[in-house]
Each structure stands twice: as C-alpha cells, then as structure tokens.
Amino acid sequence: MQQEQHALIFDSPTALRIDKLFIRLTDLIPATVHLKLEGYNIAGSIKLKPALQMITALEQEGILNSNSELIESSSGNLGTALAIVSAQRGYRFTCVTDPISSKTNRQLIQAYGGQVLVVQERDDYGGFLQTRLQLIKDMLAKNNQLIWLNQYANKNNYLAHTKTTAPEILQSFPHVDWLFIGAGTTGTLMGCLQYFRQHSPITKIVAVDTEGSVTFGAAAKKRHIPGLGTSRKPEISKLTEVPDITIVPEIETIRICHRYAKQGLLLGGSTGTVLAGLTKYANDIKPNTNVVAIAADLGERYLDTIYNPEWIRKHFDASLYHSLYPNAKTYS
Ligand SMILES: Cc1ncc(COP(=O)(O)O)c(C=O)c1O
C-alpha cells in the first residue's frame, strides 16, 4: 500500500522527526558529552526509525495488503511508533506487552487505534519476553493475515540506524572519539557499529546494558525499568562482535535520571542507564575528546515509575527513596 493513498502525506520522511538535536552535558565527566535527543518526533522515541523502516520494507516487498494485520512484542516505544505508522498507512496493529511497559505507551497505542494485549506471567528467566513471544506464535498459528515484525531478528531494525542514526551523528560531529549506546534489541547498536566500522573506525563504541539483562551473557534478574535489557538474547545481537560492554544496576539509572530532572532535563530510563554507564569510563576519556551518547526517549513516559516516589518505595531499598526525597516526612 502506498502512503500517497492516505489522507496524511508527509512532504519528506524527515518531516516526521528532528534528526540532529543534541544537548551538551558538561558536568558528567571531564569531557563534554553530546547527548543525541531522539525523543522529539511524533512517536516520542528513536523507535520511529525502525518502525518506518520495517513497515516500508514489507510494503516494498509486496507483502502487505489492505487486510494485513501487524503484530509485535514491545515494551512500549516500538509499539507506539508502529501504532502511528500503521494508523497513517491503514493497517491494523496489535502490540503484545507486559506489566512493566509504560502506561502512557499503552494508552498511546490505543489512542492511535492499536490493540494492546498485556501478558501477566513471567517467563523462566524472570522476564516477560518468552510469554509475549509465545502468545504471538499462538496467534500467528490461528490467523494467516497476521504479520509479525519481530524486531529481535528483523534486519530492518538495525538497518534503520545504519541509514539514519549513525550518519546523523557523523554529519553533526565528523570526529567522534566515543559513542555510548543502550542495548535493547541491539538494533541501534548493531546499525551504528556497522556504519561506524566503515566510516569512522577510530570511534570507540560502548554498549550499555542494564543489570539482569541476558543480551551479553550475564545472568537473568528481575528488572523494573522498560526499554533496555532482554530476557532472551536477540538474534541480531549476534551479527557483529561488540567491542566494549558495560552493565548498569537500575538504582544508578534512577539516580542519574533524578540528578538531571533537578537540572530541568527529564530523561527516559535508558538514557539514565547510558549516562551511568558512561561515567564508568571517566578515567579513560580524555577531557578534550568528542563524546556522543544516544538518548532514545524522554522522561514523560516514566512519570509513573522512575519519577514516582511510591514506585521507588515499592521496588527499591529505603535508602534510595530517602536519598531522592530527603524531605519526605514518613516511610512506612
Ligand atoms: C527507551 C528505549 N531505549 C533504548 C531502547 C533500545 O534500543 P534497541 O532496541 O535499538 O537496542 C529501546 C527499545 O525499545 C527503548 O524503548
């Protein structure tokens, strides 16, 4: 189906997003960190890029028709982006998600006419991914109009970043010494690794993951913040070796998010993780070098989690709550 057949016609693909917006963080490490803000587009996250790339590729392959129904497992941001692109192009869309996905994302998907299915059972690794994938497989077996985008194995997930995110960074900063990228499906990471290997091999790329994620071989553990981390190694993560990996406990993510909120910058969870990972390299990064980090979304989707005192109290140690809310009167 062609986009021109529908009522909304964007004049260029870039009309959907702001591609080269950076903010400078001067207080994190001795070098200035250029944080690439990916949350300023109609979907509110970097996931608009793979959503567009994956759906457009299916259209170009002639796989989609007016009866096609798309389905995807997502902790929220890709689901929201797919709901938008599906609504614009006239496809039905179902997002399979879980209780730790952001409530705002679930509401957004529904607002765009998408269906949301929330699985409740944790899988053998303590996460929800296997349960989400099993539900999709069961639904695919019953409905031959249903098409699973499968971001974990879909090459168009990382190609989106080879085509957009990576060149956008090098067009903005021709010399990049360090690049810090959060890893979920590893689409952003793999796409950037491919592009930078070819166009800027001097750039040191660091993958940042969250404690409890199995992507880079660590043990599975219960996680609370949506976005980064997996409970099953994504197929696309095996594409190329990742030179440098750092793992961040959720408590450090929350501390960084609150630190920047106090300065007037509301970061999303994965951005807090990426910046906490970056601080571990403070002694390796020379002051006058160019450092770039990717902020996949913004903080408004985390008002009911990271920025919610009750949620912090429920899921983390009392000491974290007291350090973040020193003026809170009671703790029961
Ligand atoms: C907020 C946020 N950050 C980071 C990521 C990870 O990106 P990728 O799947 O490209 O590894 C995601 C993925 O959904 C996300 O929603």
Ligand as a Chemical Component Dictionary entry (heavy atoms), coordinates in Angstrom:
data_LIG
# 
_chem_comp.id                   LIG 
_chem_comp.type                 NON-POLYMER 
_chem_comp.pdbx_formal_charge   0 
_chem_comp.three_letter_code    LIG 
# 
loop_
_chem_comp_atom.comp_id 
_chem_comp_atom.atom_id 
_chem_comp_atom.alt_atom_id 
_chem_comp_atom.type_symbol 
_chem_comp_atom.charge 
_chem_comp_atom.model_Cartn_x 
_chem_comp_atom.model_Cartn_y 
_chem_comp_atom.model_Cartn_z 
_chem_comp_atom.pdbx_ordinal 
LIG C1 C1 C 0 13.721 3.904  25.633 1  
LIG C2 C2 C 0 14.488 2.887  24.869 2  
LIG N1 N1 N 0 15.807 2.920  24.912 3  
LIG C3 C3 C 0 16.549 2.031  24.268 4  
LIG C4 C4 C 0 15.985 1.016  23.537 5  
LIG C5 C5 C 0 16.874 0.020  22.888 6  
LIG O1 O1 O 0 17.010 0.197  21.544 7  
LIG P1 P1 P 0 17.338 -1.038 20.619 8  
LIG O2 O2 O 0 16.142 -1.913 20.620 9  
LIG O3 O3 O 0 17.642 -0.435 19.300 10 
LIG O4 O4 O 0 18.532 -1.755 21.221 11 
LIG C6 C6 C 0 14.611 0.942  23.455 12 
LIG C7 C7 C 0 13.968 -0.130 22.723 13 
LIG O5 O5 O 0 12.770 -0.296 22.740 14 
LIG C8 C8 C 0 13.834 1.904  24.132 15 
LIG O6 O6 O 0 12.499 1.870  24.092 16 
# 
loop_
_chem_comp_bond.comp_id 
_chem_comp_bond.atom_id_1 
_chem_comp_bond.atom_id_2 
_chem_comp_bond.value_order 
_chem_comp_bond.pdbx_ordinal 
LIG C1 C2 SING 1  
LIG C2 N1 SING 2  
LIG C2 C8 DOUB 3  
LIG N1 C3 DOUB 4  
LIG C3 C4 SING 5  
LIG C4 C5 SING 6  
LIG C4 C6 DOUB 7  
LIG C5 O1 SING 8  
LIG O1 P1 SING 9  
LIG P1 O2 DOUB 10 
LIG P1 O3 SING 11 
LIG P1 O4 SING 12 
LIG C6 C7 SING 13 
LIG C6 C8 SING 14 
LIG C7 O5 DOUB 15 
LIG C8 O6 SING 16 
# 
